[in-house]
């Protein structure tokens, strides 16, 4: 004789906690605050997109408008026509930026992970001093170290060298600090057990540390991508050879290359959208991990 399973009574009580599963009237208060804030934060993104499709008369309209009345692709046509007239095509700058960005992101993630692991879990003389130096570096904006950095680049013979686009960007104290704070939360007993089983530091990093810090590494990836993709410092100060410069530098010179400030405004607007889209797409893809790293960054 088969025993019939008793059906569990459904819980018909609606959850009314801080994060209810379904819409609740009490959420209207939160929406009343959050919707206006989201609209204000979305306005710059909307402005960049709309500007790229505005004709010249709307770009210089007063008072300025965010929306576009007569969208056009002429700005993009002018951009590609302008690049065809130069000695070095736009594709060269774009390929340089892609190579620079990929190298910077991969090396920054790798170096930040290992530096954070060493500062968090390794016992060695001078560890506290090195971490203090990293924290002190957080105080300085890039402009403050621009002249010393220039002397370092020249001293090591990296001027007019493609590596000048990459090496200065690898010094990322914010990324090291973020990764180190997350590794601090990993129990020492977990690593000690792996070491007793014969795991090397490389195996501990690959099989234990890296899978547990995917969220901060995603944040490091976005930060390093943004700094590398939008950087014009190396192309402006360290490199004279145009074939080694990046796309961000090329975009910054479009108005002067067009020979007409009015006509160059539309070309610059189209190029700015091309510059902005990769960062936006990358953030949309990795936003869940970035938000997770921000939520748990203060948990000990």
C-alpha positions in Angstrom: 0.0 0.0 0.0 1.5 3.3 -1.1 1.6 6.1 1.4 0.4 9.4 0.0 2.7 12.3 0.6 1.1 15.0 2.7 1.0 18.3 0.8 2.6 21.2 2.7 0.3 24.1 3.2 1.2 27.0 1.1 2.3 30.1 2.9 -0.1 32.7 1.7 1.3 35.4 3.9 3.0 38.0 1.7 6.5 38.8 2.8 6.7 42.4 3.9 10.4 42.7 4.9 13.1 44.9 3.6 13.2 43.1 0.2 9.7 41.7 -0.5 9.4 39.1 -3.2 6.4 40.8 -4.9 5.4 44.3 -5.4 4.1 46.0 -2.3 2.4 49.4 -1.8 5.2 50.2 0.7 7.7 50.2 -2.1 6.1 53.3 -3.6 8.0 55.5 -1.1 11.3 54.0 -2.3 10.4 54.4 -5.9 9.5 58.0 -5.4 13.1 58.7 -4.3 14.9 56.3 -6.6 13.3 57.1 -9.9 14.2 60.8 -10.0 17.8 59.9 -8.9 18.1 57.3 -11.7 16.8 59.8 -14.3 19.3 62.4 -13.3 22.1 59.8 -13.4 21.0 58.6 -16.8 21.0 62.1 -18.3 24.8 62.2 -19.1 24.5 58.8 -20.9 21.5 60.0 -22.9 23.3 63.3 -23.7 26.3 61.4 -25.1 24.1 59.2 -27.3 21.9 62.0 -28.5 24.8 64.3 -29.3 26.3 61.8 -31.7 23.2 61.9 -33.9 22.6 65.7 -33.8 23.1 67.8 -36.9 25.5 70.8 -36.5 22.7 73.3 -35.9 21.3 71.3 -33.0 24.8 70.9 -31.4 25.1 74.6 -31.1 21.5 75.4 -30.3 20.8 77.7 -27.4 19.5 76.8 -24.9 21.0 73.3 -25.4 18.7 70.3 -25.6 19.4 66.8 -24.5 17.1 65.2 -27.1 17.6 65.3 -30.9 14.9 66.5 -33.2 16.4 65.5 -36.6 18.7 62.5 -36.0 21.4 62.0 -38.6 24.3 59.7 -39.3 26.3 62.5 -41.0 28.6 62.9 -38.0 29.8 59.2 -38.4 30.2 59.7 -42.2 32.3 62.8 -41.6 34.4 60.9 -39.0 35.3 58.1 -41.4 35.9 60.5 -44.3 38.3 62.5 -42.1 40.2 59.4 -41.1 40.7 58.4 -44.8 42.5 61.7 -45.4 45.2 61.2 -42.7 48.5 59.5 -43.1 47.6 57.0 -40.3 44.2 55.5 -40.5 41.8 55.4 -37.6 42.0 51.6 -37.5 45.6 51.9 -36.5 44.8 54.0 -33.4 41.9 51.6 -32.6 44.0 48.5 -32.8 46.6 50.2 -30.6 44.0 50.9 -28.0 42.6 47.4 -28.1 46.1 45.9 -27.6 47.0 48.4 -24.8 43.6 47.8 -23.0 43.8 44.0 -23.2 47.4 43.9 -21.9 46.6 46.4 -19.1 43.5 44.6 -18.0 45.1 41.1 -17.9 48.3 42.3 -16.2 46.5 44.5 -13.7 44.2 41.6 -12.6 47.2 39.2 -12.4 49.4 41.6 -10.5 46.7 42.9 -8.2 45.7 39.3 -7.3 49.2 38.3 -6.4 50.0 41.5 -4.6 46.8 41.3 -2.6 47.5 37.6 -1.7 51.1 38.4 -0.6 50.1 41.4 1.5 47.2 39.5 3.1 48.4 36.0 3.7 52.1 36.0 3.5 54.3 36.8 6.5 57.5 38.6 5.5 59.5 41.5 6.7 58.4 44.9 5.4 54.8 43.7 4.6 53.3 46.5 6.7 55.5 49.1 5.2 54.6 48.0 1.6 50.9 48.2 2.4 51.4 51.7 3.9 53.2 52.8 0.7 50.2 51.4 -1.3 47.8 53.3 0.9 49.8 56.5 0.6 49.7 56.2 -3.1 45.9 56.4 -3.0 46.3 60.0 -1.9 48.0 61.2 -5.1 46.0 62.0 -8.3 47.7 61.2 -11.6 48.4 64.9 -12.3 50.5 65.1 -9.1 52.9 62.4 -10.3 53.0 63.3 -13.9 56.4 64.9 -13.9 58.1 62.2 -11.8 56.5 59.6 -14.0 57.9 61.3 -17.1 61.4 61.2 -15.7 61.1 57.5 -14.8 59.9 56.7 -18.4 62.8 58.7 -19.9 65.3 57.1 -17.5 64.4 53.6 -18.5 64.4 54.5 -22.2 60.7 53.9 -22.7 60.0 57.1 -24.5 58.7 56.4 -28.1 58.1 52.8 -27.0 54.8 51.0 -27.1 55.3 49.8 -23.5 55.0 53.4 -22.4 51.3 53.0 -23.0 51.0 50.0 -20.7 53.6 50.1 -17.8 52.5 53.3 -16.1 48.9 52.0 -15.9 50.0 48.9 -14.1 50.6 50.9 -10.9 47.1 50.6 -9.5 47.0 51.0 -5.7 43.2 51.1 -5.6 43.0 47.7 -7.3 45.6 46.2 -4.9 43.8 47.6 -1.9 40.4 46.3 -3.0 41.7 42.7 -3.7 43.7 42.6 -0.5 40.6 43.5 1.6 38.7 40.7 0.0 41.5 38.1 0.5 41.6 39.1 4.2 38.1 37.6 4.5 39.3 34.1 3.3 40.0 31.9 6.4 43.7 31.1 6.9 42.7 27.5 7.8 41.5 27.0 4.2 44.9 27.9 2.8 46.8 26.0 5.6 44.8 22.9 4.7 45.8 23.2 1.1 49.5 23.7 2.0 49.4 20.6 4.2 48.1 18.6 1.2 51.1 19.7 -0.8 49.7 22.7 -2.7 52.1 25.3 -4.0 51.4 29.0 -3.9 50.5 28.9 -7.5 48.0 26.1 -6.9 46.5 27.9 -3.9 46.1 31.1 -5.9 44.6 29.2 -8.9 42.3 26.8 -7.1 41.3 28.7 -3.9 42.0 32.4 -4.0 41.0 33.2 -7.6 37.6 31.5 -7.5 36.7 33.3 -4.3 37.6 36.8 -5.4 35.9 36.9 -8.8 33.7 39.8 -7.8 36.6 42.2 -6.9 38.6 41.0 -9.9 35.6 42.0 -12.1 35.8 45.5 -10.5 39.5 45.6 -11.1 38.9 44.7 -14.7 36.4 47.5 -15.2 38.7 50.1 -13.5 41.8 49.0 -15.4 39.8 48.9 -18.7 38.5 52.4 -18.1 41.9 53.9 -17.3 43.6 52.2 -20.3 40.8 52.8 -22.8 40.5 56.5 -22.0 44.1 57.3 -21.2 45.9 60.0 -23.3 48.8 60.6 -21.0 51.3 58.3 -22.7 50.4 59.4 -26.2 50.6 63.0 -25.3 53.8 63.2 -23.2 55.9 60.0 -23.8 55.3 59.1 -27.5 56.1 61.2 -30.6 55.5 58.4 -33.1 51.9 58.7 -34.3 51.7 55.1 -35.2 52.2 54.1 -31.5 49.4 56.4 -30.1 46.0 55.3 -29.0 42.4 56.0 -30.1 41.7 58.3 -27.1 44.4 60.6 -28.2 43.1 60.6 -31.8 39.6 61.5 -30.5 41.0 64.4 -28.5 42.6 65.9 -31.7 39.6 65.5 -34.1 38.4 69.1 -33.8 41.8 70.5 -34.7 42.3 68.0 -37.6 39.0 68.9 -39.2 40.2 72.5 -39.6 36.7 73.8 -38.6 35.6 73.9 -34.9 31.9 73.9 -35.9 32.3 70.9 -38.2 34.6 69.2 -35.8 32.0 69.3 -33.0 29.9 66.7 -34.8 32.9 64.5 -35.6 34.0 64.7 -31.9 30.5 63.8 -30.7 30.4 60.7 -32.9 33.9 59.6 -31.8 33.0 60.2 -28.1 30.1 57.8 -28.5 32.4 55.2 -29.9 34.8 55.7 -27.0 32.0 55.5 -24.4 30.1 52.4 -25.6 32.8 49.7 -24.7 32.9 50.9 -21.1 29.1 50.9 -20.9 28.8 47.5 -22.4 31.5 46.0 -20.1 29.8 47.5 -17.0 26.4 46.1 -18.0 27.9 42.6 -18.4 29.8 42.7 -15.1 27.5 44.9 -13.0 26.3 42.0 -10.8 29.8 41.1 -9.7 30.7 44.8 -9.3 27.7 45.4 -7.1 28.6 42.2 -5.1 32.1 43.5 -4.5 30.9 46.8 -3.3 28.4 45.2 -0.9 30.9 42.9 0.6 33.9 45.2 0.6 33.4 46.1 4.3 32.5 42.7 5.6 35.2 41.1 7.9 
